[in-house]
C-alpha cells in the first residue's frame, strides 16, 4: 500500500515527538546556543565552568537529537518522499556542523588538571556528571589537541566512505539474475527476497539463489575486498592516532571492556564447536539429504506450520508471555500498545526490517513490517524488549547517563524472545508446531551465537593482518573466510567454495568489532531467562534494575549486578551446553 493508505492506528505518532512547524525557529535557537558554547574555547575551565559547559552542551544535544531522530523516523516511513529525503539530509548536515564546532569540549576538559576533575566526582550534588567525568579521565591519553580533534571531526563524513560505497553498491547498483526452482519457474532474486528463497523447501531453488547471489558479489570481489581493506586501514589510522596497541583495544577500551572478554567468547565457542557440527548432522538427517550443503542450513527442518497471527493476536500473545514480569514492566507494554509507539505494516518506500529507536525525550518507537507470521510475533517481542530497556533507562537517568551501550543493547530484546518461546513451547500440544519452535530456537543459536562469533573471528584476523603489515588482498581474505567456515561447520557438510565471497556482503564488517556483541548478549540473556524460569530469588528484580541503569555505570559493571562475570568463560560455555540441550529436545519431541 501507499503510505497515505495506512490506518492511523497502525502508524507511530511522531507528532508526540516534534512539531516540524518549529524547525526554522528551533535551528536558529540551536545555532545561537552553539555560538555561545564556542565562546568557551578560550576560557579557562574551572570546576564551575566545566559544569556550566556540560549542562549547556547536553541540553543542546537533547534538542538536536530530538529533531534528528524525528526526521530520520519520518524518512524511514517513505523513502520515495523527496521532501523527507531533503529534510533528513539537511538535519544530518546541521548535526555534523555542530559536531565540528563543539569538538573541542571533551578534549579541553580532558586537559584540565585531575584534581579539578576529581573534585567534580567527589561532589555528591553533581552525581549526574560523575560517569561522564570518569570516562573523560579514563580516556584522557587518547584525546589529541583541540586543532587535531577538529581536523578529525571534519573528516567524519568521509571516514564512513568505505561503508557508503559498499551500501550504495549493495543496495542500489548490484543486480542479480532471476533464479529457477525445480519446476523451472522464475523467481526474482534481490537481497530482500534472498532471505525467503534460501529458506525454501525446494532445494533447487535455494541452491540457485545461494549460488547466484554469491556470484553477484564474486564478480566484483576485488573491488569489494578493496573497499573492506580501506575500512581496515581507516581503523588502523585511528588506532595509531589515538595511541592504542590494537584496533581491538581501540574498539573496546572506550567502554572499558577487557579484551579478554572478546577472546573468552571466541575460545569458548570454538572449544565447543563440535556442538554446531552435531546440529549440522541433525539437519542432514531431518532434511533427509545424502549431502548437506551450506545452502541447506537455513531451511526449516519442519515444514512451515500454519500459523497466521493478526497483529492484535500477536500483541495478546506477547503480553501473556511477559506476565511473568513485574507490573511496572507490563505497564510499559500497555503504553507501547495503546499510545502508537509502533509503525506496524509495510508500505511502498518504507524501510525494510525492524528496529526500536527514539530520542531521550520521545517514545522509544518501534518500526515493524508485520506480515502475520510467527517470526513477526518474535520480532514484536524483540523490539519491545529494546523499547522497554530504553524507556526505563531514559526515565531513571539524566541524558548523559541514559544512552546504554551497544554491548548490553541486545540483552533485553533476546530476553523477551526467549521468554516468549518458552511460553509457546509450554502451551503447545501440537508436535509439529513444537518442533517448529525448537527449530526456530536452534536457528537463534546458530545465527546469533555461532555465526556472529564466526564473523568476530574473521574480523579479528583480518584486522591483525593489517596491523602486522602482512600481505592482504581479496585472495587472502577469501581464503581466510573459507577456512573459518570449514572450522565452524565441520566435515559432515559440503563447504561450497563460493562461500568465500560471502564476507563482501556483510554490512556489519564496516562497524569494526560490532558483531561479537550479538553473541555476548545472547549468552547473557540465556543465563537470565534460565534463572527466571527456575524462579531464582530476586532475579527478576535484579534484571529490571539492570534495565534502569542505562549508561550510569560501565557495561561490564551493569552486567555484574546480575551476578555474571564475563572475564570467566562460564556464561559462554553454558550457552553452548544449552545449544546441545536444545538439539536433544528437538530429537525427543514426540
N, C-alpha and C positions, 0 to 999 in steps of 0.2 A: 504494500500500500504506500501511498504518498504520506509524507509527514502530516500534512493537514487533515488526513483521513483518520488519524489516531484518535481514539476516545480520550478525553481529558483525564479520566480516572486512571488510565494506563500509562500516563506520562508523568515525569517528575516535575515538581513545582519549583522551577528556577526563580519564579517571581518572589519566593520567600527568601531568596539569596541576595538578589541585587536588582535595582531598578536602572535599566540601561539609559533612561532619560537623563540620568545624573552624570553620565560618563564625562562629558567635557568639563563640567564643574569639578568633578572629583579628581580628574587628572591634573587640572590646574592647581588644586589644593595639594595634591601629592607632590607635584613639581616644586611648589614653594617649600614644602617640608624637606624635600631632598636638598634644595639650595641652603636651607637653614642648617642641615646636618653637615653639608660640605664646609661650612664656616668653622667647624670644629677641627678641621685638618691641621690648622696652625695654632691650636690652643693646647696648652699643657693639660694632660689627662691626670687629674686628681681623682680620688675616690668619688667625690660628688659629681664630677664631670662625667666619669665613666657611667654612672647610674643614669644621669640625665641623657647621655647619648644613647645608651641601650634602650631606655624607655621610649625615646622618640623613634629609634630605629625599629624596634619591634612593633610599635603602633603603626608605623608606615608599612611594614611588611604585611601586617594583618589586612590593611586596606587594599594594597595592590594585589595580594594573593586572592582576596575575595573576588576582585574584578577579573583577574587572570583565569581563575577556575570557572567563573560564570561563563565567560566567552568560550573557553575550552569545552565545557559541557554542551553549550549551545551548538558549537560546530559538530560535536560528536553525534548529534541527533540528525544532522543533514549536511553531508559533505558536498552536496550539489548546490547548496545555497551560497552564492558568490559573496553576499553581504556578510555571512558568518565567517567565511574564509578571510575576507579583508579585515574584519574586526579582530579576529583572532591573531592575525599576523601583526596588526598594529599594537595590540597589547603585549605580544611577545617582544616586540622591539622596545616598547616603553620599559618593560621589565628588565631587558638586557641593559638598556641605558642607565637605569637606576643601579643595577649591579656594578657597573663600571664606576660610576660616580662615587659609590659608597664602599668600594672595595678596600678602602684604606682603614675602615673602622676596626675590624678584628685584628689585623696585623699591628695597628697602632696600640691597641690595648695590650697585645702580647709583648710589646716593648716596654711596658710600664714595669717598674720595679716590683718584684714579687711581694714585698712587704705590703704594698698598696692593694694588690690583688688578694692577698691573704686576709687583709682587713675586711674586705667585702665578704669573703667566705665565712669569716668568724662573726659577722653581724647577723644575728638571728632575724632582724627586721628585713633583711634582704635575701631571704631564703629562695625567692623565685629566681635569683641570679646566681646561686651557688653552682649549679651544674654547668651553666654557660662559662663561668669564670674558671672552673676546674678544667673544662675541656680546652679552653684557651691556654691555660698554663701547661697542660699536658702536651699540647701541640706546638708550644712556643718555638721550639727549634726548627719547626717546619715552615714558619712564616718567613717571607722574604721582605725586602724593603717595600715601602709604600709604592714607589715607582715600579718596582718589579711586579708587585701584585696587580697593579693597574694594567700593566702590559699583558700579564697572563689572563686577566679578566676580559681584556679586549679581544682575546683570541677564542673566547668561549663559544662564539657562533661557528667558528671554523674548526675547532678541535673535534667537533662531532661530525666532521666531514666524512670520514670513512663509513660511519653508520648511515648518514644521509644518502650517500651514494648507494650503499647496499639496499637501503629501504626503497629508494626510488626505482632501482633496478628490479628488485624482487616484487614490489607491489604494482609497478606500472609497466615496465618495459619487457620483462620476461614473459613470454607466452609459450604455452605447451600445445602439442598436438592432441586431438581427441584420442581417446583410448577405447578399445573394443572389449566387450565381455565375451563369455563363452558362446553366446548366440550371435556374435558379430554385430551387436548393437553398439552404436556410438555413445560415448559419454564425454561430456566436456570436462577437461582437466584444468583446474586452477589451484592455487594454494588453498582456497576455501573449500573446493569440492574434494580435494585430496583426502582430507580427514574422514570423509564419508566413504570414498572409494576404497581406501586401504582397510576399512572395516567390513567390506563386502563379503558375503558368504561365497561369492563367485571367485575362486582362486585365480582364474584367468584375468579377471578384471583388476583385482588388487595387484597382481604381478605386473600387469601392463601399466597400471597407474604408478607403481613404485619405480619401475624402470624408466618410464617416460619423464617423470618428474625429475629424477636424478640425472637423466641425460640432458635435460634442460640446463641444469647447473653445471654439469660436466663440460658442456660446450664452451662455457665461459670460466672454466676452472682457474686459469692463470690470472685473469682479471680479478675474480672474486677472492682468490687466495692473496693476491697483492693488496687488495683493499683491507683484508683482515690483518695482514702483516703490518700495514700502516697503522692500524689500531694498536697493535702490539708495540710498535715503536713510539707511538704517542704516549702510551703508558710508561715506557722506558724513559722518555724525556721528562715526564712529570716526576717519576721516581727519582731521577738524578737531581732535578731542580729542588725537590723537597728533601733531599738527602736521606732517602730510605735505602735499606740494603737490598730490597727486592720489591717487585711490583705487588707480590702477595702481601708483604708487610704494609706497603702503601695503602692497599685496599682495606686492610683490616685494622690498622693502627688508629685511625681517627676515632673509631668506636671502641678502642682498646680491647679488641678481640684477639686473643692469643692465637698465633698461627698453629699452635699445637691442636686447636680445635678442628681446623681445616684438615690437618694430617690425620687426626683421630678418625674423622669421618671417612676419608679415603681408605685408610688402612683397615678399618673395621669392616666396611662393605667388601673390600677386596679379599680380606681374610675369610669372609663368609660367602664369597661369590658363588660357591657351589650350590647354594640355595636357589639362586636365579637360574642356574643350569637345570635344577630339578623342575623349576617352573616351565622351562622350555620342553623338558621331557613330558610333562603333563599336557602341555599344549599339543605336542605331536600326537600323543595318544588320543586326547579328546577330539581333535580335529580329524582323526583317522587318516593321517598323512604318512606316506612312506618316507618322505623327506620334508623337514621343516625348514623354511626359508625365512629371511628377515621380513619379507612381505606378509608372512603369516602370523606375526606376533601381535597385531592389533585386532584381528577379527575375534569377536566373542566366541568363546568355546561353547556357548549355549546360544541357540537360535534366539533372535530378537523376541523378547516377550511382548505380549500385547498389553502395554501399559500406557494408556492415554490419560494424562493428568491436566485438567484445566488449571489455569493459574490460581484460581480460588482453592482448588483441591490441594495444589502444591503448598500454598500458604498454610492451609489447615494441617497438612501432614508435618510440615516443619515445626509449626507451633506445638503440635502434640509431642513430637520427638524431643523438643527442647524444654518440656515441662519439668524435666529433671533439674533444670537450672533454677536459681532463686527468683523471687518476684521482681526485683529490680532489673534483671536480665530480660524477663518476659515482657516487662513494661516497655522496654526499648523496641522489642519486636512489634508490639502493638502500635507504637508510634510510627515505626517504619512502614507498616502495612496501611495505616489509616491516614497518614499525612503526606502521601505521594512522594516518598523518598525514591521510588523505583520507576524507571523507564522500562516498560515490560517487553513490548513486542518489536519485531524487526520492521523497519520501513526503508523505502528506497533512499540510499545515501547515508544511512545510519552506520556508525562504526560497528564493526563485527566484534564478536566475543562478548566479554562481560568484565566489569570492574566495579569497585567501590571507591568513591573519592568525593571529597568536598574541601571546603576551606575551614579554617579554625572557627569561623562564625556561622557557617552554614550547616545544614543537614549533611550527614555522611551519605550522599546519594549513591544509588546503585544503577548501573546500566546493564540491562539484560537483552538478549534476543531470544525470547522464550518460544519454544516450539512444542510444548505439551508432551514431552517425553521424560523418562525417569532421570536422564542425565541432567536435564534442565532443573529438575527438582533439587538435585545435588548442587547445581550451580547457584540456585537461590540460597540454599543453606550456607554455601561457601562465602558468597558476597555479603550475606547478612552477618557472618562472623566478623568480617573486616569492618563493617559499619558499626557493629556493637563495640568493637575494640576502639574505633575512632571516637564514638560517642562518649564512652567512659573516659578516654584519655583527654579529650577536649574539655569535658565537664569538670575534671578534677585537677587540671593543671593550667598554669599560665601558658601563653602562646609558645614561649621559648622551650617549655618543658613538655609540650603536648605531642609533638610530631615524632612518634615512636619510629625506631629504625627498621629498615627492611629485614634485618636479621631476625626480628621477632614477628614480622608482619604476617607471615603465613600460618602462625600457630593458631590464632582464633578461628580462621576460616577452616582449617583442617580439623580442629576440634569439633566444630559444628557438623562437618561432613561425616566424621567417624561416629558421632552420637546418632546421627540420622541413620546411617547404615546398620548400626546395631539395633536401633529401634525397629527398622523394617524387617531385619532378619528374625527378631524375636516375635514379630507379629504376623509372620508369613508362614502359611502351611503348604503352599504350592511348591513342590520340589524344584520345578523348572525355574521359578522366579527366585527361589533361594540360591540356586546355583548361579543364576544371572547376577545376583547381588554380590556373591562371593567372587565371581569373575571380575566384577567392577572393582572390588576391593583389591584383588590381586593386581589389577592394572594400575591402581594407585601406588602400590609398592614398586611395580616395575618402572612406571613412567616418572615417578617422583623420587623415590629412594635410590633406585638403580640408575636410571637414565641420567638424572641430574648429577649424580656422583660421577658417572662416566664422563659427562661433559666437563665436570670440575677437574678431572684428571687430565683431559685433553688441554684444557685451558692452562693449567699449571705448567705442563711440559712445554707447550708452545711459547708461553711467556719466558720460561727458563732458557729456551733456545736463543731467544733474542738477547736476554740479559747476559748470557755467556758468550755472546758474539759467535754462536755456532751457525753454520750454513742453514738457511731456511728458505724454502721455496714452496711452490704448490705441490711438488712431488714429495718433499719431506713431510708436509702437513698431511697429504693424502695417505702416506704410509703409516704415519703416526695414528691417524684416526681409524684406519682399517685394523691395525693391531690391537688397539684398545677395545674395539668391538669384539674381536675374537676372544679376548680375555674375559669380557663381561658376559658374553652369550654362551661360551663353551663350545665343545666339539660335536655335540649332537644336533647342531643346527648348521645349515649352509650359510656361511657368511658371504653373501653375494658381493663380488668385488666392487660393484658400483656404489656400495655404501660409503666408500672412501671419499666421495664428494659431498656427503650429507652435511658436514660441518659448515659448508659455504652457504647453507640456507637457514642457519640458526641465528636469529637476531640477538639472542642473549650473549653471544660471544663478543658483542660490541659494548657490553656493560661492565666488563672487567671484574671477574670473580664475583658474579652475582648469583649464579645458578646453585652453588653449594648450599645457599640459604634455604632453598626449597627442601632439600634433603634433611638439613638440620631441623627445620621447623616441623617437618613431617614426623621425625623421630620423637621430638619433644611432645607433639600433640598426641601421638600414640601413648606415650608414658602417662600423660594427664588423663586421657579418656579411660585407659585401663584402671587407673586408680579411682576415677569417678564411678565407673561401673562396679568396681569392687567395694564401693562405699567406704573408702578410706576416710577417716575422721578429718574434717576441716579442709579437704582438698578442694571442694567447690568454692569455699570462702577464699582460700589462697589463690585460686585461679581468677576469680573476679577481681580480687585486689591487684593481681598481676596486670589485668587489663587496664586498671585505673592508674598504673604507674606512668604510662606514656613514656616520655624520654627524661623523666625526672631522675632516673638512675641509669647506669650503663646497662646495655642489653644483657650482658652475662650476669650482672648482679640482679636484674629483674628475674631472669630465669632461675637464679639461685634461690629466690623466695619460694619457688616451687619444689625446693629440695632436689634440684637437678644440677649436677656438676659436669659441665661439658669438657673439662680437662681430663675427665675419666671417660673412656670409650664405652662404658656400660650402656648408656642410653642408645647408642648406635648398634651395639651388639644385640640388645634386647629387641630393637626394631627388626633386625634380620631374623631373629628367632620367631618373632610374631609373623613375619612373612612365611617362614616354614610352617608355622601352626595353621595359617590360613590355607596353605596348599593342602594340608591334611584334612581340614574342614571341608574343602571342596570335594576331595576324594570320597569322603564318608557321608555326604548328603544322600539320603535315601527317601 
